[in-house]
Amino acid sequence: MDILQQFLQTTGFANMTWGNAGMILIGLVFISLAIIKDYEPLLLVPIGFGILIGNIPTTEDMALGVYDEGSVLRYIYFGVSQGIFPPLIFLGIGAMTDFSTMLSNPKLVLLGAAAQMGIFLTLLGALYLGFDAAQAGAIGIIGGADGPTAIFLASKLAPNLLGAIAIAAYSYMALVPVIQPPIMKLLTTREERLIHMKPPRHVTRREKIIFPIAAFLICTMIAPGSIVLIGMLFLGNLLKESTVTERLANSARTAMIDIVTILLGFSVGASTDASRFLTRDSLMIFGLGALSFAIATASGVLFAKFMNLFLTHKINPLVGAAGVSAVPDSARVVQMVGQKEDPHNFLLMHAMAPNVAGVIGSAVAAGVLWSVLGN
C-alpha cells in the first residue's frame, strides 16, 4: 500500500493545478483551430501539443521540463532561448520569397514601413503599463506579426517574457484572417476596395540578384543589430535567385525550415508551464499584442489612403494591410477581402510587395530596438 500511495503521489492527476488544466485546454484550442479552421496548422499544431507537454505536472526530482537542468526539452529549447532558430527560419523564408513585385513597384515598400508603426506605439503603451524599456521593446515587436523576429528580440531583451511574447506573436499570426478583415473594411469605402491596380512590370534576373546584396548592405548599415536576421533572409534569397545554388535553396525552403519550425513551435509551447505563464504580465502582453497588431494593420491601410492623395495610379488601400510580416497570410487576406467586392480584382501579387517589405521592416526594427535598448 505504501508503494501504491507513493505511485499515486507521482501521477499528473495528483499534482494537477487549475492553471495546468487551463493551459491544457488552451493547447487543445490551438490544435482544434489548426485542424478544424486551418489557422496556421504548421505552427499551431506543434505549439498546441507543446503546451500539453509543458503542463503535465511532474515531481520536483524529475528533470523533464524546458526549465529543468539536464532535461532533453531544455536542450531543444536552447535554440529558442539563445535565438538560434529564428535566423534559420529567416534563411528558409528568404529562399521561398520572390521580391519581384516589390522591385516592380518600389513605392509599395512604404506600406510595409508604415505598418511598423504598431511596434513603436505599442512600445510606448508597454512603458506606460510599467514594463522597463527593454521589455517594452520586446513586446512591441509583436506588432510586426513576425514570430521568429519576436522570439529573437525577446531572447535578447526580455528572456523572462519569452514564452508569453512567442505565444502571443504566433497566436496573432494564426488569427490574421479573423483580426484583419474587420479593420480593413472599417477604414475603407466600397469604392476604394474596388480599385484595380496596374499589373506589375517584369523584373530582370540581374535585378533579383543585385537586390539581396544591396538591400543587406543598406539595412545593416542602418541597423547593425539586424545583421543576423537580415543576413540570413537575404542569403536565402540569393541562393534562390542566383539559380546556381538551387540544391541549397531547395534544402533551406523545404527540409530545413520544416525541421526548425517543428522544434521551435514545440519547444515554445512546452515553455508555457502555468506557474510561469499565467501571470499578470502575460495577460498584459496578450492585450498589448492585439493592440499592436490592430495598429499595424490600420497604419498600413491609412497610409495607402494618404499616398493616393498624390498618385495618378491609385493604390487599393486594402493592400496596405499586408504590410505586417505574416507572409503570405496577410496578402491572402487582402486577396480574399478584395474578391468579395469584385471577383475579378486580383490583389495578391500587389499585396506581396508590402508583405515582404514588412518582413524586412520588422527585422530592421528589431535591430534598431536591440541596438538602442540592449545596453
MONOR-V865205 format. One record per pair of residues at least 4 apart in sequence whose ideal C-beta (glycine too) atoms are under 8 Angstrom apart, sorted by the first residue. I is the first residue (numbers start at 1). J is the second residue. If there is no record, write none. Layout:
BEGIN
i	j
I	J
I	J
END
This chain:
BEGIN
i	j
1	5
2	6
3	7
4	8
5	9
6	10
7	11
8	14
9	14
10	14
10	59
11	15
12	16
12	56
12	57
12	58
14	57
15	57
15	58
15	59
16	20
16	21
16	57
17	21
17	57
17	274
17	275
18	22
19	23
19	55
19	274
19	275
19	278
20	24
20	55
20	56
20	57
20	273
20	274
21	25
21	55
22	26
22	274
22	278
23	27
23	51
23	54
23	55
23	272
23	273
23	274
23	277
23	278
24	28
24	51
24	52
24	55
25	29
26	30
26	51
27	31
27	47
27	48
27	49
27	50
27	51
27	52
27	55
27	269
28	32
28	48
28	52
29	33
29	48
30	34
30	44
30	45
30	47
30	48
30	51
30	171
30	269
31	35
31	44
31	45
31	48
31	49
32	36
32	37
33	37
33	39
33	44
33	174
34	38
34	39
34	40
34	41
34	43
34	44
34	45
34	48
34	174
35	41
35	45
39	44
39	174
39	175
39	177
39	178
40	44
40	170
40	173
40	174
40	329
41	45
42	46
42	261
42	265
43	47
43	147
43	170
43	173
43	174
43	261
43	265
44	48
44	170
44	174
44	265
45	49
45	265
46	50
46	261
46	262
46	264
46	265
46	266
46	269
47	51
47	167
47	170
47	265
47	266
47	268
47	269
48	52
48	269
49	53
49	266
49	269
50	54
50	265
50	266
50	267
50	268
50	269
50	270
50	271
50	272
51	55
51	269
51	270
51	272
52	56
52	269
53	73
53	266
53	269
53	270
54	65
54	66
54	269
54	270
54	271
54	272
54	273
55	272
55	273
55	274
58	62
58	64
58	65
62	68
63	68
63	69
63	70
63	71
63	74
64	68
64	71
64	73
65	71
65	73
65	74
65	270
65	273
66	71
66	73
66	74
66	76
66	77
66	267
66	270
66	271
66	273
67	71
67	74
67	271
67	273
67	276
68	73
68	74
69	74
70	74
71	75
72	76
73	77
73	267
73	270
74	78
76	263
76	266
76	267
76	270
77	81
77	267
77	270
77	271
78	82
78	84
79	84
79	85
79	260
79	263
79	264
79	267
80	84
80	85
80	151
80	155
80	162
80	166
80	264
80	267
80	268
80	271
81	155
81	159
81	162
82	155
83	87
83	151
83	152
83	155
83	156
83	228
84	88
85	89
85	148
85	151
85	260
85	263
85	264
86	90
86	148
86	149
86	151
86	152
86	229
86	264
87	91
87	148
87	152
87	228
87	229
87	231
87	232
88	92
88	232
88	256
88	257
88	260
89	93
89	148
89	257
89	260
89	261
89	264
90	94
90	148
90	229
90	230
90	232
90	233
90	236
90	363
91	95
91	232
91	233
91	235
91	236
91	252
91	256
91	257
92	96
92	236
92	252
92	253
92	256
92	257
92	260
93	97
93	233
93	236
93	257
93	327
93	359
94	212
94	232
94	233
94	234
94	235
94	236
94	237
94	238
94	239
94	240
94	252
95	236
95	237
95	239
95	240
95	249
95	250
95	252
95	253
95	257
96	236
96	240
96	253
96	257
97	233
97	236
97	237
97	240
97	327
97	356
97	359
98	352
99	103
99	208
99	211
99	212
99	237
99	356
100	104
100	200
100	203
100	208
101	105
101	108
101	200
101	349
101	350
101	352
101	353
101	356
102	106
102	108
102	109
102	352
102	353
102	354
102	356
102	357
103	203
103	207
103	208
103	211
104	200
104	201
104	202
104	203
104	353
105	200
105	201
105	350
105	353
107	307
107	311
107	315
108	112
108	315
108	319
108	350
108	353
108	354
108	357
109	113
109	353
109	354
109	357
110	114
110	303
110	307
111	115
111	300
111	303
111	304
111	307
111	315
111	319
111	320
111	322
111	323
111	353
111	354
111	357
112	116
112	300
112	323
112	353
112	354
112	355
112	356
112	357
112	358
112	359
112	360
112	361
113	323
113	357
113	361
114	299
114	300
114	302
114	303
114	304
114	320
114	323
115	144
115	296
115	297
115	299
115	300
115	320
115	321
115	323
115	324
115	354
115	358
115	361
116	120
116	143
116	144
116	296
116	299
116	323
116	358
116	361
116	362
116	365
117	121
117	295
117	296
117	299
118	122
118	140
118	143
118	144
118	291
118	292
118	293
118	294
118	295
118	296
118	297
118	299
118	324
119	123
119	140
119	141
119	143
119	144
119	292
119	296
119	362
119	365
119	369
120	124
120	140
120	365
121	125
121	140
121	143
121	292
121	295
122	126
122	139
122	140
122	142
122	143
122	288
122	289
122	291
122	292
122	295
123	127
123	136
123	137
123	139
123	140
123	369
124	128
124	136
125	129
125	288
125	291
126	131
126	135
126	136
126	139
126	140
126	284
126	288
127	131
127	133
127	136
129	284
129	288
131	135
131	136
131	139
131	281
131	284
132	136
133	137
133	373
134	138
134	157
134	158
134	373
134	374
135	139
135	157
135	158
135	161
136	140
137	141
137	153
137	157
137	158
137	369
137	370
137	372
137	373
138	150
138	153
138	154
138	156
138	157
138	158
138	161
138	165
138	369
139	158
139	161
139	165
139	285
139	288
139	289
139	292
140	288
140	292
140	369
141	146
141	149
141	150
141	153
141	154
141	165
141	169
141	362
141	365
141	366
141	369
142	150
142	165
142	168
142	169
142	172
142	285
142	288
142	289
142	292
142	293
143	289
143	292
143	293
143	295
143	296
143	324
144	149
144	150
144	296
144	324
144	325
144	358
144	361
144	362
144	365
144	366
145	169
145	172
145	173
145	176
145	293
145	296
145	324
145	325
145	326
145	330
145	358
145	362
146	150
146	169
146	173
146	324
146	325
146	326
146	358
146	359
146	362
146	363
147	151
147	166
147	169
147	170
147	173
148	152
148	229
148	264
149	153
149	229
149	325
149	362
149	363
149	366
150	154
150	165
150	166
150	168
150	169
151	155
151	162
151	165
151	166
151	169
151	264
151	268
152	156
152	228
152	229
152	366
153	157
153	366
153	369
153	370
154	158
154	159
154	161
154	162
154	165
154	166
155	159
155	162
156	370
156	374
157	369
157	370
157	373
157	374
158	162
158	165
161	165
161	281
161	282
161	285
162	166
162	271
163	167
163	268
163	271
163	272
163	276
163	277
163	282
164	168
164	277
164	279
164	281
164	282
164	285
164	286
165	169
165	285
165	289
166	170
166	268
166	271
167	171
167	268
167	269
167	272
167	277
168	172
168	285
168	286
168	289
169	173
169	289
170	174
170	265
170	268
171	175
171	286
171	289
172	176
172	179
172	289
172	290
172	293
173	326
173	329
175	179
176	180
176	324
176	326
176	329
176	330
176	333
177	181
177	329
177	332
177	333
177	336
179	183
179	290
179	293
179	294
179	297
180	184
180	297
180	321
180	330
180	333
180	337
181	185
181	333
181	336
181	337
182	186
183	187
183	294
183	297
183	298
183	301
183	321
184	188
184	297
184	301
184	318
184	321
184	333
184	334
184	337
185	193
185	337
187	298
187	301
187	302
187	305
187	317
188	192
188	193
188	301
188	305
188	317
188	318
189	193
190	194
190	341
191	195
192	305
192	316
192	317
192	318
193	316
193	317
193	318
193	337
193	338
193	341
193	342
194	341
194	342
194	345
195	314
195	315
195	316
195	317
196	316
196	342
196	345
197	313
197	314
197	315
197	316
197	319
197	347
197	350
198	313
200	349
200	350
200	353
203	207
203	208
204	208
205	209
205	241
205	243
206	210
207	211
208	241
209	213
209	238
209	241
209	242
210	214
211	215
211	237
211	241
212	216
212	234
212	235
212	237
212	238
212	241
213	217
213	234
213	238
214	218
215	219
215	230
215	234
215	360
216	220
216	230
216	231
216	234
217	221
218	222
219	223
219	226
219	230
219	360
219	363
219	364
219	367
220	224
220	226
220	227
220	230
220	231
220	367
222	364
222	368
223	364
223	365
223	367
223	368
223	371
224	367
224	371
225	366
225	367
225	368
225	369
225	370
225	371
225	374
226	230
226	363
226	364
226	366
226	367
226	368
226	370
227	231
227	367
228	232
229	233
229	363
229	366
229	367
230	234
230	360
230	363
230	364
230	367
231	235
232	236
233	237
233	359
233	360
233	363
234	238
235	239
236	240
236	249
236	252
236	253
237	241
238	242
239	245
239	248
239	249
239	252
240	246
240	249
240	253
245	249
246	250
247	251
248	252
249	253
250	254
251	255
251	256
252	256
252	257
253	257
254	258
255	259
256	260
257	261
258	262
259	263
260	264
261	265
262	266
263	267
264	268
265	269
266	270
267	271
268	272
271	276
271	277
272	276
272	277
273	277
274	278
277	282
278	282
279	283
280	284
281	285
282	286
283	287
284	288
285	289
286	290
287	291
288	292
289	293
290	294
291	295
292	296
293	297
293	324
294	298
295	299
296	300
296	323
296	324
297	301
297	321
297	324
298	302
299	303
299	320
299	323
300	304
300	320
300	321
300	322
300	323
300	324
300	354
301	305
301	317
301	318
301	320
301	321
302	306
302	317
302	320
303	307
303	320
303	323
304	308
304	315
304	316
304	317
304	318
304	319
304	320
305	309
305	317
305	320
307	311
307	315
308	314
308	315
308	317
311	315
315	319
315	320
315	350
316	338
316	345
316	347
316	350
318	334
318	337
318	338
318	347
318	351
319	334
319	347
319	350
319	351
319	353
319	354
320	354
321	330
321	333
321	334
321	351
322	330
322	331
322	333
322	334
322	351
322	352
322	353
322	354
322	355
322	358
323	330
323	354
323	355
323	357
323	358
323	361
324	330
324	355
324	358
325	355
325	358
325	359
325	361
325	362
326	330
326	355
327	331
327	355
327	356
327	358
327	359
328	332
328	352
328	355
329	333
330	334
330	351
330	355
330	358
331	335
331	348
331	351
331	352
331	355
332	336
332	348
333	337
334	338
334	347
334	348
334	351
335	339
335	346
335	347
335	348
335	351
336	340
337	341
338	342
338	345
338	346
338	347
339	343
339	345
339	346
339	347
341	345
347	351
348	352
349	353
351	355
352	356
353	357
354	358
355	359
356	360
357	361
358	362
359	363
360	364
361	365
362	366
363	367
364	368
365	369
366	370
367	371
368	372
369	373
369	374
370	374
END
